[in-house]
């Protein structure tokens, strides 16, 4: 009798334990299904909410309620919020609600209500980013052999300086009005390393290689110096050539004026001689007549 009682008690305990485990598993499954997924989109591109709606379902946005619904014979009908018009549809292949031509203000919490046989609700918190800008480099500061790398600051943008794969410096700022910038000074002992400047955000990155503007001993690069010297020589030669051309033009003009003036004087002299000869001839004729 006692043996039978023990077995009943043990069976009851096992049943209670099994019931508890099933409840825990169901609760955890419900928690997973109701958890909000953090997702990212890029301005101008499309984003699909990856919850298949086979027959019937709705897409809700923030406090606006349903912005699209689908049921047999009617797919992707926009019911609210005009700004989603012609941009929101149900993909016929994947059966995902897809939002195209993303904008920054499309960010927010979206809920897909799948009302097929097994009802399911999935939430997505969408954050939309611009593609990060390409970093810009200033000209070499020869007094310190340094270069400044900068980039337009936007949401969650980080600017990083690398030597090879090693991070030398990094910056970010919530102040989106001020650009991000970092200064790189190349040390002689690390002269042969490769340096790069990388701007990144959660959806994109842009990299530029940083040139070495100084030699290993900390002086301006010979190539740069030679280039600068050659430029100065060319500039001086150009000045001399221009001065020579101006002087030649002045000389030719003056010479032309003198030549023209000489011809005028000779012409005046000839005219005067002709007049004088004519006068003498008239005088002789007058004498003969008298």
C-alpha angles and dihedrals in degrees: 000000000000090000091056091048091053092052092050091049091048091049090051091051091049091050092050091048092049091049091050092050092049091051091050092050092048092048092050091048090052090049091053092049094048095044114114114242116223108223135173134215136186125232111259095015132095130258129199123206099223102223114106118231107195103173114351134010149124138231116216127192125203110296095335093087120211115013096168136016137182135199134151109307094010123071132179097352112177109225103169142020112038094215090075093054114124090004102074124068144143111254107235092211105042095025089224124137103246127198115199134196092029119212130198092249092055086083117115145084117315124188124203111204109197106196097179119121092296104047114218137172122204125183127205125191104205123201117188122207137186118236106264118256122247113260118249126219126213122221116275115279098222093193091065101016090236139137128204119219118198139172139184109270118234137154111322094346116159126193116206135182117210135193100200101313094331117107110232099175139351137189142178135165138195087218100096093184095069121068120236117244140174131187121222122202114186114219120214095238091056096039096119093054123105116245127200139175117217129192114194145167130178093281107033147012138201126202133196126183115235112227121221107246096182135053124248092268091055098259126120112281115271090231090054092046092047090048091050092047092048089050092052091049091050090048092052092048090050090052092051093047092048091048091049092050092049091048092048091050091051091048094049091048092049091046090050091051092050092049091048091048091050092051090050092051091049091049091050090050092051092048091050093049091050091050092049092049090050090051092052092049091052089049092054092048091050091051092050092051093051 
